[in-house]
Amino acid sequence: MSNSVRATLAFLALTATPALAQWQSAPSFPASQTGRQHAIGLNVGSVLYALGGPPWVNGGDEDGSVHTLNPGASNWVAQIEFDGVGGFIRQGGGIDDTNQILIFGGYNPGDPGDNPPDPFHYDIVEGVSGRLAPRGSGAPDDYFAWCTDSSGRVYSLGGGPGPSANSGTPNSGYAERYLGSLDTWEVIAPMPTPAAGACAVADSTGHILVIGGYDANATARLANVARYDIATDTWSDTAVPDLPVGLTDAKAVLGADGRVWVMGGQTGPVGGGTIVSSCYVLDAEGQAWSTGPSMAQARMSFGATLGDDDFIYVLGGITPTGGTDACEKIYTTPCPIFSTQPADLTAWTGQRASLSAAAIGGGTITFRWFRDGIALEDGPTDWGSEVFGAFSETLRIDTVAEEDAADYHVEATNSCGTTRSDVARITVRLTPDLPTEWTVTVLHPAWATEGSVVYGVEGGQQVGAGSKMIPLYDTMYQISRPVIWSGTASSAVDVTPGTSVGGSINATNGDTQAGWWWWPYSCRVGGEWTTCYSRQAARWHGTAASHENLQASGWEYSAASDVGDTHIGGSITNDDDSGNVWYHAALWTTTGQTHPADLHPSGFRSSSITGIDGDAQYGGVLTDFPFRNEAARWRGSRDTYSSMHPAGASRSGIADAEDGQQVGFAEFGGQSHPLLWNGSADDYVDLLPIGAVGASVNACEGGLQLGTVQFADGSHPVVWAGQAERFVDLLPFLPSPYASGGVTSMDIEPDGSIVVGGYGYNPTTGLTHAILWTSTDTPPCDADFNDDGSVNTLDVLAFLNAWTAGDAAADFNHDGTVNTLDVLAFLNAWTAGC
């Protein structure tokens, strides 16, 4: 477990009494006559170290031993000893802020007058690798407590003669810490209660705890716990409760469960102490001690550290019968930590809402969801919705009602305790009623002789393309031209740049439109220089003159697909001489820079963005062989990629995203299904209606979804309201001669009316024409040409004026030409009335 995770543990709100594990044997040190005494236990890059102390090596030099235990290994390995240091015990150590092992202080029982060497660094290649700055003049050499904080500062706390202290030579409250990056010892505030033979630990909440020890004159063993506040350089003897007993020569370790474990040591009167196997555990909030499982062997003067496997290891030491090489370990179950917090979401009435969380920790983790602080149960609610997953990582609410708007959180529980997640707010919005009446406006401009289509609608503006024949290289080519409309065919504006032959606008938002254009460049064709064209992303701000090239340097092609409030999404593409093509998701800004950010995540062949919703971008990635499309999401950079690919799907992709919903497709069992996602890969609704042979969904907004359903009689453009069987068919509203149509985009106006853009297909001409459906409270009446609510001679005059002017609105039979056939069609409709 990382240091950052351990630091987080101390903040957890634990509400359950822990069920603690039991001690078990760990690999022993190589057998020795003295046992492995006075070792410093450290975890260095996942490897456990036992540093210093007996058994002595190098013969008469009596240098301290060093052993290491690799993860999963069954044997300790002897390493280079503390060569030249001498036989010192009760040394201190830690990993400093230069990530090196620091060793300092100590007492030489073979030569009590021998001063310890200056602090030094140690590594298993060089051994004792260098002498460092000496400790402060007031620092005791013996019986001091030591530990390291989360910033790599190594502390020396208290110390002195220990059990032999008296009023003339008392134990000390002196405190200092080593800053490796500066090679200096920094004196800090002294402890209010002098102590020697104590143990120390950083609790990872910005505090150092000094636990137990001999009092100033060695008249008693202390139960005191002194807490040092690192930020304020102050001490308190009352912030943490005392130990249940006075204790010396113990060891303290912060477990993976966020609790401080104090193990072994001596209790009883000074001079007649008892070595114990007991263990005391301080809760993560630092407010209560409990008795933990006793070690199999009573011991003191041992090493101890937390392994990456979340076991606390105790290493050797002195037992009531002498030194020991035996080691023990105990699993400290990590409390649940939420790796994924539930996030606020917008839900739509009658549809589905889901909240998800993920927690890591030891053992079995159970979950429980709460609504406004009240535990949820699976099943129907009193207000008509239904709850699923109240005891799982994902809470699902079907048929959402307004009453489901609330604050939600989830609690994760294991044997360590219970952790509460962040609060997530579900905001419920009313899904619009599906209108039963629609009017149709044909936006097809007369100059678009080869067809037209609407790709985007918003705020009274429509964008798309109109096609016509253009001479290029002595040949006529059908070329699309980017178009902006404002509600009528006659309002169509061709915004092709003057140097280009065409392009298309795919989306609009505010005053920004985006798509692609044919970028001109010089090339040689048939041995002669001419103008060639390459497809490149582009943006506009309402006019041809505002056009900006969004070409990406180093890429052959590009195109923009959607426009958000601040960004434009699309793709950039390259190919090679063998015909291989690859493309990357690209993100431009709506103004300013013209070069995109490349959002392509590593590990995939290709990627693209097709929808933007707030700060999130959606689309798909293409895997390497066997080349599978998978739905994807980003949040502004390639590192934020996350999969939206449903479990069990062979392919998937997202076409659009808006108002917290995403729409697209997923293929299951060889059949493509139109999907409505609600923010996560497996939180989706299948929109395929019963009886349909296929369907696709292209756009969403305001809780509605837009697409096409294939029934036995053909293709039908539809608007869904979040459920497969809840849709309105737009095909019946298409006027003659359109036999079918498609829909691409949607907007909900401030007055609540719904505007749908797309196209109608004229089987007589074989062309598609740009179409706009608009919901209305009353049935459409084509004969009411001036839209004043009445069919009378004013409509005849209005029609004839438009017909005389050649206005596209006078193309009443929608055959692409304004002629006498339109007069006859209008008069027939006018005569029939409404």
C-alpha positions in Angstrom: 0.0 0.0 0.0 1.4 3.4 -0.9 2.2 6.2 1.6 -0.6 8.3 0.1 -3.1 5.6 0.8 -1.9 5.1 4.3 -2.2 8.9 4.8 -5.7 8.8 3.6 -6.6 6.0 6.0 -6.2 8.2 9.0 -9.1 10.5 7.9 -11.6 7.7 7.6 -14.7 7.8 9.7 -14.8 4.3 11.3 -18.0 3.3 12.9 -17.7 -0.5 13.4 -15.6 -2.4 16.0 -12.8 -4.0 14.1 -12.4 -7.8 13.9 -8.6 -8.1 14.2 -6.5 -10.9 12.7 -4.2 -13.1 14.6 -0.4 -13.3 14.7 1.3 -15.9 12.5 4.8 -17.0 11.9 7.0 -15.1 9.4 10.4 -16.2 8.0 13.0 -16.4 10.7 16.5 -14.9 10.5 19.4 -17.3 10.0 20.0 -19.2 13.3 22.5 -17.4 15.6 23.7 -17.8 19.2 22.6 -14.3 20.2 19.4 -14.0 18.3 18.5 -11.0 16.1 18.5 -8.2 18.7 18.0 -4.4 18.5 17.3 -4.3 14.7 15.9 -1.3 13.0 12.9 -2.5 10.9 12.3 -0.5 7.6 10.3 -1.1 4.4 12.6 0.1 1.6 10.9 -0.1 -1.8 8.8 -3.1 -0.8 11.9 -4.9 0.6 12.0 -5.4 4.4 15.2 -4.4 6.1 16.6 -5.4 9.5 19.5 -3.1 10.2 22.1 -3.1 12.9 22.4 -5.0 16.2 23.5 -8.5 17.0 24.5 -11.0 15.8 27.8 -9.2 15.4 29.9 -9.8 12.3 33.5 -9.1 11.3 34.9 -11.0 14.4 36.3 -8.7 17.0 35.0 -5.6 15.2 31.5 -6.5 16.3 29.8 -4.6 13.4 26.0 -4.7 13.2 24.2 -7.2 10.9 21.9 -6.3 8.0 19.3 -8.6 6.5 16.7 -8.2 3.8 13.5 -10.0 3.0 12.1 -9.7 -0.5 8.4 -9.7 -1.1 7.1 -13.3 -1.0 10.5 -14.7 -0.1 10.9 -17.4 2.6 14.4 -16.6 3.7 16.2 -13.5 5.0 19.4 -12.6 3.1 22.5 -11.3 4.9 23.8 -8.0 3.3 26.9 -5.9 3.8 27.2 -5.2 7.5 27.7 -1.8 9.3 31.4 -2.1 8.5 33.6 -0.1 10.8 30.7 1.2 12.9 31.2 -1.1 15.9 28.9 -2.9 18.2 26.2 -0.3 18.9 22.7 -1.1 19.9 19.5 1.0 20.3 20.4 3.0 17.1 17.8 5.0 15.3 17.0 5.0 11.6 14.6 5.9 8.8 14.3 6.7 5.2 15.0 10.4 4.7 13.7 12.9 2.2 16.5 11.9 -0.3 15.1 8.3 -0.1 18.2 7.0 1.6 18.5 4.9 4.7 19.7 7.1 7.7 21.3 5.5 10.8 22.2 7.5 13.9 23.0 7.3 17.6 23.3 4.2 19.7 25.1 2.7 22.7 28.1 0.3 22.7 27.6 -2.2 25.5 31.1 -3.6 25.0 32.6 -0.1 25.5 30.2 2.1 27.3 32.4 5.2 26.9 32.6 4.9 23.2 30.7 7.6 21.4 28.6 6.6 18.5 29.7 7.6 15.0 28.2 10.5 13.2 25.0 9.7 11.4 25.5 7.9 8.1 23.7 6.6 5.1 23.6 2.9 4.3 22.8 0.9 1.1 23.3 -2.8 0.3 25.8 -2.1 -2.5 28.1 0.4 -0.7 27.3 -0.4 2.9 28.1 2.5 5.1 28.3 5.1 2.4 29.0 8.4 4.0 29.2 10.4 7.2 26.6 13.1 7.7 26.0 16.2 9.8 26.3 15.5 13.5 23.3 15.5 15.8 22.5 18.4 18.1 24.7 18.8 21.1 21.7 18.1 23.4 20.7 14.9 21.7 21.0 11.8 23.9 22.9 8.9 22.3 20.8 6.2 23.9 17.2 5.2 24.6 15.7 7.8 22.2 12.6 7.1 20.2 12.7 7.6 16.5 10.3 7.6 13.5 9.9 9.2 10.0 7.0 11.5 8.9 5.3 11.6 5.5 7.8 14.2 4.3 10.8 12.1 5.0 12.0 13.9 8.1 13.6 11.5 10.6 12.9 12.3 14.2 15.0 11.7 17.4 12.7 12.1 20.5 13.8 12.0 24.1 16.3 9.5 25.4 18.9 9.4 28.1 20.2 6.9 30.6 16.9 5.1 30.4 16.3 2.8 33.5 19.5 4.1 35.2 18.4 7.7 35.1 18.1 9.8 38.3 17.7 13.4 39.4 21.4 14.1 38.6 21.3 12.5 35.1 17.7 12.5 34.1 16.0 11.3 31.0 15.4 14.0 28.4 12.6 15.6 26.5 15.0 16.9 23.8 13.6 16.6 20.2 15.1 17.1 16.8 14.7 15.9 13.2 17.0 15.3 10.2 16.5 17.0 6.9 18.3 14.9 4.3 18.1 17.3 1.5 19.9 19.9 3.6 22.0 17.5 5.6 21.1 19.2 8.8 19.5 18.4 12.2 16.7 20.8 13.2 15.8 21.2 16.8 12.1 21.2 17.5 10.0 22.0 20.6 11.0 19.7 23.5 8.5 17.1 24.8 6.6 18.3 27.9 7.2 14.9 29.6 10.8 13.6 29.3 10.9 10.0 28.3 13.5 7.3 27.4 12.9 3.9 26.0 9.7 5.1 24.4 8.5 4.2 20.9 7.4 6.6 18.3 5.3 6.6 15.1 3.9 9.1 12.6 0.1 8.8 12.5 -0.1 10.3 9.0 -2.5 13.1 10.0 0.3 15.5 10.7 1.3 14.2 14.1 4.0 12.3 15.8 3.1 10.0 18.8 5.7 9.2 21.5 4.4 6.3 23.5 5.4 5.1 27.0 9.0 5.1 28.1 10.8 5.7 31.4 10.0 8.9 33.2 12.6 11.6 33.9 14.2 9.9 36.9 13.3 6.3 35.9 10.9 5.9 38.8 8.2 4.4 36.6 7.3 3.3 33.2 5.0 5.8 31.5 1.6 5.2 30.0 1.7 8.7 28.5 1.2 9.4 24.8 2.7 12.7 23.8 1.4 14.0 20.5 3.5 16.4 18.4 1.7 18.7 15.9 4.1 19.0 13.0 2.5 22.1 11.6 2.5 24.1 14.8 5.6 22.7 16.5 3.6 22.0 19.7 3.1 19.1 22.0 0.2 17.8 23.9 0.1 15.1 26.6 -3.8 15.0 26.6 -4.7 14.9 22.9 -4.4 11.1 22.8 -5.5 8.8 25.7 -2.9 7.1 27.8 -1.9 3.5 27.2 -3.7 1.0 29.5 -0.3 0.2 31.1 3.1 1.8 31.5 5.4 0.4 28.8 9.0 0.6 27.7 11.1 -1.0 24.9 8.0 -1.6 22.7 7.6 -0.8 19.1 4.8 1.2 17.4 3.7 0.9 13.7 0.9 2.5 11.7 -1.0 -0.4 10.3 -2.7 -0.6 6.9 -5.9 -0.2 8.8 -5.1 3.3 9.8 -4.6 2.3 13.5 -1.4 2.6 15.6 -0.3 -0.8 16.9 1.9 -0.9 20.0 3.6 -4.3 20.5 5.6 -6.0 23.1 8.1 -4.3 25.5 8.3 -4.4 29.3 5.8 -3.6 31.9 5.9 -3.5 35.7 8.3 -1.7 38.1 11.6 -0.3 36.9 14.3 -2.9 37.7 11.8 -5.7 37.8 10.0 -5.5 34.5 8.2 -8.3 32.6 8.7 -8.8 28.9 5.2 -9.0 27.3 3.6 -10.2 24.2 0.6 -7.9 24.5 -0.6 -5.6 21.8 -2.6 -2.3 22.0 -4.4 -0.7 19.1 -5.3 3.0 18.9 -8.3 3.8 16.7 -7.8 5.8 13.5 -9.3 8.9 15.2 -6.7 8.7 18.0 -9.4 8.6 20.7 -9.5 5.1 22.1 -7.1 2.2 22.8 -8.2 -1.4 22.6 -6.4 -4.7 23.4 -5.2 -6.4 20.2 -4.2 -10.0 19.7 -1.1 -11.0 21.7 2.0 -12.1 19.8 3.0 -15.7 20.0 6.2 -14.8 21.8 6.8 -12.1 24.4 9.6 -9.8 23.2 11.3 -6.4 23.5 14.1 -4.6 21.7 12.9 -5.9 18.3 12.5 -4.4 14.9 9.0 -3.7 13.4 7.7 -2.4 10.1 4.7 -2.5 7.8 5.1 -4.6 4.6 3.5 -3.8 1.3 1.3 -6.9 1.9 -0.3 -4.9 4.8 1.2 -7.2 7.4 3.0 -5.7 10.4 6.3 -7.7 10.9 8.1 -8.0 14.2 11.7 -9.0 13.8 13.7 -10.9 16.4 14.3 -9.2 19.7 14.9 -10.3 23.3 12.5 -12.8 24.9 12.3 -13.8 28.6 14.8 -16.5 27.8 17.2 -14.4 25.6 17.6 -13.3 22.1 15.5 -14.8 19.3 15.7 -15.1 15.5 12.0 -15.7 15.2 9.7 -13.3 13.4 5.9 -12.8 13.4 3.4 -11.0 11.4 -0.2 -9.9 11.6 -2.5 -8.7 8.8 -3.9 -5.2 9.3 -6.9 -5.2 7.1 -7.0 -2.0 5.2 -10.2 -0.1 5.8 -12.2 0.6 2.7 -11.0 3.5 0.6 -13.2 4.8 -2.2 -11.2 4.7 -5.4 -14.2 6.0 -7.2 -16.6 8.4 -5.5 -20.2 8.7 -6.6 -20.7 11.8 -8.8 -23.5 14.3 -9.0 -25.9 13.6 -11.9 -28.9 14.9 -13.7 -31.8 12.4 -14.1 -34.9 12.7 -16.1 -38.4 11.7 -14.9 -39.6 8.4 -16.2 -36.0 7.3 -17.1 -33.1 5.7 -15.2 -30.5 7.2 -12.8 -27.5 5.3 -11.5 -24.8 6.2 -9.0 -21.6 4.1 -8.8 -18.7 3.9 -6.4 -15.7 1.6 -6.0 -13.8 0.8 -2.9 -10.5 -1.0 -2.2 -9.5 -2.6 1.1 -8.9 -5.9 2.7 -11.2 -8.9 3.0 -14.8 -8.8 1.9 -16.3 -5.3 1.4 -20.1 -4.8 1.6 -22.0 -1.7 0.6 -25.1 0.2 1.7 -26.6 3.2 0.0 -28.4 6.1 1.7 -30.8 8.7 0.5 -30.7 12.0 2.6 -29.1 9.9 5.3 -31.8 7.2 5.4 -30.7 3.6 4.4 -32.3 2.5 1.1 -33.9 -0.9 0.4 -34.3 -2.6 -3.0 -37.9 -2.4 -4.4 -40.6 0.1 -5.3 -40.6 3.5 -3.6 -43.7 5.3 -2.3 -43.6 7.7 -5.2 -43.5 5.3 -8.0 -39.8 4.7 -8.8 -37.9 1.5 -8.1 -34.6 1.0 -6.4 -32.0 -1.7 -7.4 -28.5 -2.3 -6.0 -29.0 -0.7 -2.5 -26.4 -3.2 -1.2 -24.0 -3.0 -4.1 -21.4 -0.7 -5.7 -24.0 0.6 -8.1 -27.3 2.1 -7.1 -30.0 2.2 -9.9 -33.3 4.0 -9.8 -35.8 3.1 -12.5 -38.7 5.2 -13.6 -37.2 8.2 -11.8 -39.7 10.6 -10.1 -39.3 14.1 -8.9 -39.1 12.8 -5.3 -35.9 11.0 -6.1 -34.0 14.3 -6.1 -31.9 14.0 -3.0 -28.4 13.6 -1.6 -27.0 10.1 -1.8 -24.0 8.4 -0.3 -22.7 4.9 0.1 -21.0 3.2 3.0 -18.4 0.5 2.5 -17.7 -1.9 5.3 -15.2 -4.7 6.0 -13.6 -6.2 9.1 -11.6 -3.0 9.6 -14.6 -0.7 9.8 -16.9 1.4 7.7 -16.1 4.3 5.4 -18.6 6.8 4.1 -18.3 8.1 0.6 -18.7 11.7 -0.6 -22.3 12.9 -1.1 -23.6 12.9 -4.6 -26.6 14.9 -5.6 -29.3 13.6 -8.0 -31.0 16.5 -9.7 -34.3 15.5 -11.4 -35.5 17.3 -14.5 -38.9 16.8 -16.1 -38.7 14.8 -19.4 -40.7 16.7 -22.0 -43.9 15.2 -23.1 -43.6 13.7 -26.6 -45.5 16.0 -28.9 -48.2 14.4 -31.1 -48.3 17.2 -33.6 -45.4 18.5 -35.8 -44.9 20.9 -38.6 -42.3 20.4 -41.3 -40.2 23.1 -42.9 -38.3 22.2 -46.0 -34.9 24.0 -45.9 -33.6 22.7 -49.2 -32.0 25.7 -51.1 -32.8 25.8 -54.9 -29.1 26.0 -55.8 -28.4 22.6 -54.1 -29.2 20.6 -57.2 -27.8 17.4 -55.8 -29.5 17.5 -52.4 -29.1 18.9 -48.9 -29.2 17.8 -45.2 -29.3 19.4 -41.8 -26.6 18.2 -39.4 -27.0 20.5 -36.4 -29.7 22.8 -34.9 -29.5 25.2 -32.0 -31.0 28.5 -31.0 -32.9 29.1 -34.2 -29.9 28.2 -36.3 -29.5 25.2 -38.5 -26.3 24.0 -40.1 -25.4 21.3 -42.6 -24.6 20.9 -46.3 -26.0 21.4 -49.8 -24.6 19.6 -52.8 -24.2 20.7 -56.4 -22.1 19.9 -59.4 -18.8 21.7 -59.7 -16.3 21.5 -62.6 -12.8 20.2 -61.4 -10.0 19.0 -63.6 -12.3 19.1 -66.7 -14.8 16.9 -65.0 -18.1 17.7 -63.1 -18.0 16.5 -59.5 -20.8 16.5 -56.9 -19.5 18.6 -54.1 -21.1 19.4 -50.7 -21.1 23.0 -49.6 -21.3 24.2 -45.9 -24.6 25.9 -45.2 -26.1 27.9 -42.4 -29.9 28.5 -42.2 -32.1 30.5 -39.9 -35.4 28.7 -40.3 -36.3 28.9 -44.0 -35.0 27.7 -47.3 -34.4 31.2 -48.5 -32.2 31.9 -45.5 -29.6 29.4 -46.6 -26.1 30.9 -46.7 -23.3 29.0 -48.4 -20.2 29.7 -46.2 -17.6 28.0 -48.4 -14.3 30.0 -48.2 -13.4 31.7 -51.4 -10.3 29.6 -52.0 -12.2 26.3 -51.5 -14.7 24.2 -53.4 -16.8 23.1 -50.5 -17.1 21.4 -47.2 -19.8 20.7 -44.5 -20.8 22.1 -41.1 -21.6 19.3 -38.7 -22.5 21.1 -35.5 -23.3 24.5 -34.0 -23.3 26.0 -30.5 -23.7 29.7 -29.7 -21.9 31.7 -32.4 -19.5 28.8 -33.4 -20.0 26.3 -36.2 -17.6 23.5 -36.9 -17.1 20.8 -39.6 -14.6 20.5 -42.4 -13.6 22.1 -45.7 -11.6 21.3 -48.8 -8.3 22.9 -48.1 -6.5 24.0 -51.4 -2.8 23.3 -52.0 -0.6 23.1 -55.0 0.2 19.7 -56.5 1.4 18.1 -59.7 -1.2 16.2 -61.8 -0.2 14.7 -65.1 3.1 16.5 -65.0 1.5 19.9 -64.5 1.0 22.1 -61.4 -2.6 22.5 -60.3 -4.8 23.0 -57.2 -5.6 19.9 -55.2 -7.8 19.7 -52.1 -7.5 18.0 -48.7 -10.3 17.5 -46.2 -9.5 19.5 -43.1 -11.3 20.6 -39.9 -12.7 24.1 -39.8 -14.7 26.5 -37.7 -16.9 29.4 -38.6 -18.6 32.2 -36.7 -21.6 32.8 -38.9 -20.0 33.9 -42.2 -17.7 32.6 -44.9 -15.3 35.4 -44.0 -15.1 34.1 -40.4 -13.8 30.7 -41.6 -10.7 29.3 -39.9 -8.6 26.3 -40.9 -8.1 23.8 -38.0 -5.6 21.7 -39.9 -3.3 19.7 -37.6 0.4 19.8 -38.4 1.7 16.4 -39.3 -1.7 15.0 -40.1 -3.1 14.5 -43.6 -6.8 15.0 -42.9 -9.1 16.2 -40.1 -12.7 16.9 -39.3 -14.8 18.4 -36.5 -17.9 16.6 -35.3 -19.3 18.5 -32.3 -19.2 21.9 -30.7 -19.4 22.4 -26.9 -19.4 25.6 -24.9 -15.6 26.0 -25.1 -14.3 23.2 -27.2 -14.7 21.4 -30.6 -14.3 17.7 -30.9 -13.4 15.6 -33.9 -10.5 13.6 -35.3 -7.2 13.9 -37.1 -6.2 11.2 -39.7 -3.1 9.8 -41.4 -2.7 7.0 -43.9 0.2 5.2 -45.6 1.1 3.9 -49.1 -0.4 0.5 -48.2 -3.8 1.9 -47.5 -3.6 1.7 -43.7 -5.5 4.4 -42.0 -5.4 5.6 -38.4 -7.0 8.5 -36.6 -6.8 10.2 -33.3 -9.4 12.0 -31.1 -8.8 15.7 -31.3 -9.9 18.6 -29.2 -9.9 22.2 -30.4 -11.1 25.4 -28.7 -14.0 27.4 -30.1 -11.8 30.5 -30.3 -8.1 31.2 -30.4 -5.8 28.3 -31.0 -6.2 26.4 -34.3 -4.0 23.3 -33.5 -5.8 20.6 -31.5 -4.9 18.6 -28.4 -4.4 15.0 -29.3 -6.5 12.9 -26.9 -5.6 9.5 -28.3 -5.0 7.0 -25.4 -2.1 4.6 -25.5 -2.9 1.0 -26.4 -5.4 1.6 -29.2 -5.0 1.9 -32.9 -7.4 4.8 -33.5 -9.9 7.1 -31.6 -12.3 9.9 -32.3 -14.6 12.4 -30.5 -18.2 12.7 -31.7 -20.0 14.4 -28.8 -19.2 17.0 -26.1 -21.2 17.5 -22.8 -19.8 20.1 -20.4 -16.2 19.1 -19.6 -16.5 15.6 -21.0 -15.9 14.4 -24.5 -17.3 11.1 -25.9 -16.7 9.0 -28.9 -14.8 5.8 -29.5 -11.5 3.9 -29.7 -10.5 1.2 -32.2 -8.5 -1.7 -30.7 -5.6 -3.3 -32.5 -6.4 -6.5 -34.3 -9.2 -7.7 -34.4 -10.1 -4.0 -34.7 -13.0 -3.6 -32.4 -14.8 -0.2 -31.9 -15.4 0.6 -28.2 -17.3 3.6 -26.7 -15.1 6.0 -24.9 -15.0 9.1 -22.7 -12.4 11.8 -22.0 -12.2 14.9 -19.8 -9.8 17.1 -21.7 -6.7 15.0 -22.0 -5.5 11.6 -23.1 -4.8 10.6 -19.6 -8.5 10.9 -18.6 -9.6 8.3 -21.1 -12.1 5.8 -19.7 -14.1 3.0 -21.3 -17.8 3.3 -21.9 -17.9 -0.1 -23.7 -20.6 -2.3 -22.2 -19.7 -5.7 -20.8 -20.5 -8.5 -23.3 -20.7 -6.2 -26.3 -18.6 -7.0 -29.4 -18.6 -3.4 -30.6 -19.8 0.0 -29.4 -19.6 3.7 -30.0 -21.1 7.0 -28.8 -22.6 9.4 -31.3 -23.7 12.3 -29.1 -23.8 13.5 -25.5 -25.9 16.2 -23.8 -27.4 16.9 -20.4 -25.8 14.0 -18.7 -26.9 11.4 -21.3 -25.0 9.7 -24.1 -26.4 7.9 -27.1 -24.9 5.5 -29.6 -24.8 1.8 -30.3 -23.5 -1.5 -29.0 -23.5 -4.9 -30.8 -24.6 -7.9 -28.9 -24.8 -11.3 -30.5 -24.2 -9.9 -33.9 -27.1 -7.3 -33.7 -26.6 -3.6 -33.2 -28.7 -2.0 -30.5 -29.4 1.7 -30.0 -28.2 2.5 -26.5 -28.8 5.4 -24.0 -26.0 5.6 -21.5 -26.3 7.4 -18.1 -22.6 8.1 -17.5 -21.0 4.7 -17.1 -20.2 1.7 -19.3 -22.8 -0.7 -18.0 -25.5 1.8 -17.0 -27.5 1.9 -20.2 -31.0 1.5 -21.6 -31.6 -0.4 -24.9 -33.9 1.8 -27.1 -34.7 -1.0 -29.6 -38.6 -1.1 -29.8 -40.4 -4.5 -29.8 -41.1 -5.5 -33.3 -38.3 -3.4 -34.8 -35.7 -5.1 -37.0 -33.1 -2.5 -36.2 -32.5 1.0 -35.0 -29.9 3.7 -34.5 -29.8 6.7 -32.2 -27.8 9.8 -33.3 -28.5 12.6 -30.9 -29.9 13.6 -27.5 -30.9 16.7 -25.6 -33.1 17.6 -22.7 -33.9 14.0 -21.8 -35.0 13.1 -25.3 -33.2 10.9 -27.9 -33.3 11.1 -31.6 -32.7 8.4 -34.2 -34.2 5.9 -36.8 -36.1 2.7 -36.3 -36.4 0.0 -39.0 -39.7 -1.7 -39.0 -40.9 -4.2 -41.6 -42.4 -1.3 -43.7 -39.2 0.7 -43.8 -37.2 3.3 -41.9 -38.9 5.7 -39.5 -37.3 8.8 -37.9 -38.3 8.9 -34.2 -37.9 10.8 -31.0 -37.6 8.7 -27.8 -38.2 9.8 -24.2 -35.8 7.4 -22.5 -37.5 4.1 -23.1 -37.7 1.8 -26.0 -41.5 1.9 -26.3 -41.8 5.5 -25.6 -41.3 7.3 -28.9 -43.0 9.4 -31.5 -42.7 8.6 -35.2 -41.9 11.6 -37.3 -42.4 9.9 -40.7 -46.2 10.6 -41.0 -45.5 14.3 -40.8 -43.3 14.4 -43.9 -45.2 16.0 -46.8 -45.4 14.5 -50.2 -43.3 13.6 -52.2 -41.0 12.5 -49.3 -41.3 8.8 -48.7 -38.7 8.4 -45.9 -36.3 10.5 -44.0 -33.6 10.6 -41.4 -32.9 12.8 -38.3 -29.5 14.0 -37.1 -29.9 16.7 -34.5 -32.3 18.2 -32.0 -32.8 21.4 -29.9 -35.4 22.3 -27.3 -36.4 25.9 -27.6 -37.0 28.2 -24.6 -40.8 28.0 -25.2 -40.5 24.2 -24.9 -41.0 23.4 -28.6 -38.8 20.7 -30.0 -36.9 21.3 -33.2 -35.4 18.3 -35.1 -33.1 18.6 -38.1 -32.4 16.0 -40.7 -33.6 15.2 -44.2 -36.4 13.8 -46.3 -35.9 11.5 -49.3 -37.7 12.1 -52.6 -37.9 8.8 -54.5 -38.8 10.6 -57.7 -35.6 12.6 -57.9 -33.5 10.3 -55.8 -32.3 13.3 -53.7 -32.4 14.1 -50.0 -33.6 17.5 -48.9 -32.8 19.4 -45.7 -35.9 19.1 -43.4 -36.8 20.8 -40.1 -39.5 19.2 -37.8 -41.0 21.5 -35.2 -43.4 20.4 -32.5 -46.7 22.3 -32.2 -49.8 22.3 -30.1 -52.0 22.2 -33.2 -52.1 20.0 -36.2 -50.0 21.4 -39.1 -51.9 23.2 -41.9 -49.9 23.7 -45.1 -52.6 25.8 -46.7 -52.1 28.4 -43.9 -49.2 29.8 -45.9 -48.8 32.9 -43.8 -49.1 31.1 -40.5 -51.8 33.4 -39.1 -54.0 30.6 -38.0 -56.6 31.0 -40.7 -56.9 29.7 -44.3 -58.2 32.5 -46.5 -57.3 34.7 -49.5 -54.4 36.2 -47.6 -52.6 32.8 -47.9 -53.2 32.8 -51.6 -51.7 36.2 -52.0 -48.7 35.3 -49.8 -48.1 32.1 -51.8 -48.3 33.9 -55.1 -45.9 36.6 -54.0 -43.4 33.9 -52.9 -44.0 31.9 -56.2 -43.5 35.0 -58.3 -40.2 35.8 -56.4 -39.1 32.2 -56.9 -38.8 31.7 -53.2 -38.0 28.2 -52.2 -40.9 28.3 -49.8 -43.2 28.3 -52.8 -41.9 24.8 -53.8 -45.1 23.5 -52.4 -44.7 19.9 -53.8 -41.1 19.8 -52.7 -39.8 18.6 -56.0 -36.9 21.1 -56.0 -38.4 23.4 -58.6 -40.8 26.3 -58.3 -43.2 26.0 -61.1 -47.0 25.8 -62.0 -47.2 22.4 -60.4 -46.6 24.1 -57.0 -49.5 26.5 -57.8 -51.8 23.5 -58.4 -50.6 21.7 -55.3 -51.2 24.8 -53.1 -54.6 25.5 -54.5 -55.7 21.9 -53.9 -54.5 22.2 -50.3 -56.2 25.6 -49.9 -59.4 24.3 -51.3 -59.4 21.4 -48.9 -58.7 23.7 -45.9 -57.6 22.5 -42.5 
